[in-house]
């Protein structure tokens, strides 16, 4: 009898900022050349790292932006290289920073929600755009 693999723990944010577009906001998407995909900034947690702390660290590392965390968004669960993976997300408003391409992320795009949905590679990431919009409509959330 085999023991189930311990899930890989990862965290990230749906990073957004106010804009002059009709939607009034833009969402940051990152391109990862290793996978040739567009996604929300996220990554594996370090040993004993808090979920939210890991999410904020990953946003800073991948986008160069600092942010203010808001409402907790739905987690995603999927298999990655045959292992279960759990990714916890938060809504996060970009406060300051600037992107510099790196080995992990070579491009960053700020897009209105409808365009972000079309560009995102994974359906699970598209659903997070709707979760963000719902959280922002409900008002400021408390980071947990």
C-alpha positions as CSV (number, residue, x, y, z in Angstrom):
1,X,0.0,0.0,0.0
2,X,1.5,3.3,-1.0
3,X,1.3,6.5,1.0
4,X,-0.3,9.4,-0.8
5,X,2.1,12.1,-1.8
6,X,2.1,15.1,0.4
7,X,0.6,18.1,-1.6
8,X,3.0,20.7,-2.9
9,X,2.2,23.9,-1.1
10,X,2.2,27.1,-3.2
11,X,0.7,30.6,-2.9
12,X,0.1,33.6,-5.1
13,X,-2.0,36.7,-5.7
14,X,-4.3,38.1,-8.4
15,X,-2.4,41.4,-8.6
16,X,-4.4,44.4,-9.7
17,X,-4.2,48.1,-10.0
18,X,-6.6,50.9,-10.7
19,X,-6.6,52.2,-14.3
20,X,-8.3,54.6,-16.6
21,X,-9.8,51.8,-18.7
22,X,-13.6,51.2,-18.8
23,X,-13.2,48.4,-16.3
24,X,-11.3,50.7,-13.9
25,X,-8.7,48.1,-13.2
26,X,-5.9,46.0,-14.7
27,X,-4.6,42.6,-13.7
28,X,-1.0,41.6,-13.8
29,X,-0.2,38.4,-15.7
30,X,3.3,36.8,-15.9
31,X,4.8,34.8,-18.7
32,X,6.9,31.9,-17.6
33,X,9.3,30.8,-20.4
34,X,9.9,27.4,-18.8
35,X,6.2,26.5,-19.4
36,X,5.5,29.1,-22.1
37,X,2.3,30.1,-20.2
38,X,0.6,33.1,-18.8
39,X,-0.5,33.0,-15.2
40,X,-1.0,34.9,-12.0
41,X,2.2,35.3,-9.9
42,X,2.6,32.3,-7.6
43,X,5.2,29.8,-6.4
44,X,6.1,27.1,-3.9
45,X,6.3,28.0,-0.2
46,X,9.6,27.7,1.6
47,X,9.8,25.3,4.5
48,X,7.5,26.5,7.4
49,X,6.6,29.7,5.4
50,X,3.2,31.2,6.1
51,X,0.8,31.0,3.1
52,X,0.2,34.8,2.8
53,X,3.9,35.6,3.4
54,X,4.8,33.2,0.6
55,X,2.2,34.7,-1.7
56,X,3.6,38.2,-1.2
57,X,7.2,37.1,-1.6
58,X,6.3,35.4,-4.9
59,X,4.6,38.5,-6.2
60,X,7.6,40.6,-5.4
61,X,10.1,38.1,-6.9
62,X,8.1,37.5,-10.1
63,X,6.7,41.0,-10.8
64,X,9.0,43.4,-8.9
65,X,5.8,44.9,-7.3
66,X,4.9,45.4,-3.6
67,X,1.2,44.9,-2.9
68,X,-1.5,45.3,-0.3
69,X,-3.2,41.9,0.3
70,X,-7.0,41.8,0.4
71,X,-9.6,39.1,0.3
72,X,-8.7,35.5,0.2
73,X,-9.7,34.0,-3.1
74,X,-10.4,30.3,-3.9
75,X,-7.6,27.8,-3.8
76,X,-6.8,25.7,-6.8
77,X,-5.9,22.0,-6.6
78,X,-4.3,20.0,-9.4
79,X,-1.6,17.5,-10.3
80,X,1.8,18.9,-11.1
81,X,4.3,16.3,-12.3
82,X,2.2,13.6,-10.8
83,X,1.9,15.2,-7.3
84,X,-1.1,16.9,-5.9
85,X,-0.6,20.7,-5.6
86,X,-2.6,23.2,-3.6
87,X,-2.2,26.9,-4.5
88,X,-3.8,29.5,-2.2
89,X,-4.6,33.0,-3.6
90,X,-5.3,36.4,-2.4
91,X,-6.5,39.6,-4.1
92,X,-3.7,42.1,-3.9
93,X,-3.5,45.7,-5.0
94,X,-0.2,46.8,-6.5
95,X,1.3,49.7,-4.5
96,X,4.7,50.4,-6.0
97,X,7.4,48.7,-7.9
98,X,8.6,47.9,-11.4
99,X,9.1,44.7,-13.4
100,X,12.6,43.5,-14.5
101,X,12.7,40.3,-16.6
102,X,14.3,37.3,-15.0
103,X,14.9,33.6,-15.6
104,X,11.6,32.6,-14.1
105,X,9.4,35.4,-15.6
106,X,10.4,37.1,-18.8
107,X,7.3,39.3,-19.4
108,X,4.6,41.0,-17.4
109,X,1.4,42.4,-18.8
110,X,-1.2,44.6,-17.2
111,X,-4.6,43.9,-18.8
112,X,-8.3,44.7,-18.2
113,X,-10.2,41.7,-16.8
114,X,-11.8,40.6,-20.1
115,X,-8.4,40.6,-21.9
116,X,-6.7,38.9,-18.9
117,X,-9.3,36.0,-19.1
118,X,-8.4,35.5,-22.8
119,X,-4.6,35.6,-22.3
120,X,-4.5,33.3,-19.2
121,X,-3.4,29.7,-20.2
122,X,-5.3,27.7,-17.6
123,X,-9.0,27.7,-17.0
124,X,-8.4,27.6,-13.2
125,X,-6.6,31.0,-13.5
126,X,-9.5,32.5,-15.5
127,X,-11.9,31.7,-12.7
128,X,-9.7,33.7,-10.3
129,X,-10.3,36.8,-12.4
130,X,-14.0,36.4,-11.6
131,X,-13.3,35.7,-8.0
132,X,-11.2,38.9,-7.8
133,X,-14.0,41.0,-9.4
134,X,-16.5,39.5,-6.9
135,X,-14.3,40.3,-4.0
136,X,-13.7,43.9,-5.1
137,X,-17.5,44.4,-5.5
138,X,-18.1,43.1,-1.9
139,X,-15.6,45.6,-0.6
140,X,-12.3,45.5,1.2
141,X,-11.5,42.1,2.6
142,X,-9.3,41.2,5.5
143,X,-6.3,39.1,4.7
144,X,-6.3,35.9,6.5
